[in-house]
Amino acid sequence: MKLIIATIKPFKLEEVREALTEAGVRGMMVTEIKGFGSQSGHTEIYRGAEYAVNFVPKVKLELVVNAAMADEIIETIARTAKTGKIGDGKIFALDVNQAMRVRTGETNEDAL
């Protein structure tokens, strides 16, 4: 099993969710986050005063999938979230050693 963590632009969330559902993903966790990378924030003007925005709003997706599906899911996220502009996000894949569905006690791939 693989844990896929992806950071994407917030306006891409619904499009990515639809693509993942079509690809067979049955669930995911979504968190609103702030961060920076090579984008390094930006400046904005509010009521005539310029100020720095050091952290950019993003959305973090976390999903656990069968290892055999991981490459397809990563490609689906990358294709759907891409705008071609700086700040499109990152995707990480980590090994998952154990999973359990609390309600039923099912473990590992049965818990997915």
C-alpha positions as CSV (number, residue, x, y, z in Angstrom):
1,M,0.0,0.0,0.0
2,K,1.1,3.6,-0.7
3,L,0.2,6.8,1.1
4,I,0.1,9.6,-1.5
5,I,0.3,13.1,-0.3
6,A,-0.3,15.9,-2.8
7,T,-0.4,19.6,-2.5
8,I,-2.4,21.4,-5.1
9,K,-4.0,24.8,-5.8
10,P,-7.3,25.1,-4.1
11,F,-9.4,25.8,-7.2
12,K,-8.2,22.5,-8.7
13,L,-9.6,20.4,-5.8
14,E,-13.0,19.5,-7.4
15,E,-11.5,18.6,-10.8
16,V,-8.8,16.4,-9.1
17,R,-11.5,14.7,-6.9
18,E,-13.6,13.9,-9.9
19,A,-10.6,12.5,-11.8
20,L,-9.6,10.4,-8.8
21,T,-13.1,9.0,-8.4
22,E,-13.1,8.0,-12.0
23,A,-9.8,6.3,-11.5
24,G,-11.2,4.2,-8.7
25,V,-10.2,6.1,-5.5
26,R,-12.8,5.4,-2.8
27,G,-11.8,8.0,-0.3
28,M,-9.3,10.7,0.6
29,M,-8.6,13.3,3.3
30,V,-8.4,17.0,2.4
31,T,-6.8,19.7,4.4
32,E,-6.5,23.4,3.8
33,I,-2.9,24.4,4.3
34,K,-0.5,27.3,3.7
35,G,3.0,27.0,2.5
36,F,5.7,28.1,0.1
37,G,8.2,26.6,-2.2
38,S,10.0,28.2,-5.1
39,Q,7.0,30.6,-5.3
40,S,8.2,32.2,-2.0
41,G,5.0,34.1,-1.5
42,H,4.0,37.3,-3.1
43,T,3.0,40.9,-2.3
44,E,-0.5,42.3,-2.3
45,I,-2.0,45.7,-1.9
46,Y,-4.8,46.1,0.6
47,R,-6.4,49.6,1.2
48,G,-3.4,51.2,-0.4
49,A,-0.8,49.5,1.7
50,E,1.5,46.9,0.2
51,Y,2.3,43.8,2.3
52,A,4.0,40.5,1.9
53,V,2.1,37.2,1.8
54,N,4.8,34.7,2.8
55,F,2.5,31.6,2.8
56,V,0.3,30.7,-0.1
57,P,-3.0,28.9,0.4
58,K,-2.9,25.3,-0.8
59,V,-4.9,22.1,-0.4
60,K,-3.3,18.9,0.8
61,L,-4.7,15.5,-0.3
62,E,-3.9,12.3,1.5
63,L,-5.0,8.9,0.2
64,V,-3.9,5.4,0.6
65,V,-4.1,3.1,-2.4
66,N,-2.9,-0.4,-3.4
67,A,0.7,-0.2,-4.5
68,A,-0.3,-1.4,-8.0
69,M,-2.5,1.7,-8.5
70,A,0.0,4.2,-7.1
71,D,1.6,5.2,-10.4
72,E,-1.7,5.7,-12.1
73,I,-3.1,7.8,-9.2
74,I,0.0,10.0,-9.1
75,E,-0.2,10.6,-12.9
76,T,-4.0,11.4,-12.6
77,I,-3.3,14.0,-9.9
78,A,-0.4,15.5,-11.8
79,R,-2.3,15.7,-15.1
80,T,-5.4,17.2,-13.5
81,A,-3.8,19.6,-11.1
82,K,-1.3,21.1,-13.6
83,T,-1.8,24.7,-14.7
84,G,1.7,25.1,-16.1
85,K,2.4,28.0,-13.7
86,I,4.6,28.2,-10.7
87,G,3.0,26.8,-7.5
88,D,1.1,23.8,-9.1
89,G,2.2,21.7,-6.1
90,K,4.1,18.5,-5.2
91,I,3.2,14.8,-4.9
92,F,4.9,12.4,-2.5
93,A,4.4,8.6,-2.2
94,L,5.3,6.7,1.0
95,D,5.0,3.0,1.9
96,V,2.3,2.1,4.3
97,N,3.0,-0.9,6.5
98,Q,-0.4,-1.4,8.2
99,A,-4.0,-0.1,7.9
100,M,-7.1,-0.8,9.8
101,R,-10.8,0.1,9.4
102,V,-11.9,0.9,12.9
103,R,-15.6,0.0,12.4
104,T,-15.0,-3.5,11.1
105,G,-11.5,-4.4,12.2
106,E,-10.5,-5.1,8.6
107,T,-6.8,-4.7,8.0
108,N,-4.4,-3.7,5.3
109,E,-5.8,-3.8,1.7
110,D,-9.2,-5.0,3.0
111,A,-9.4,-1.8,5.0
112,L,-9.1,0.4,1.9
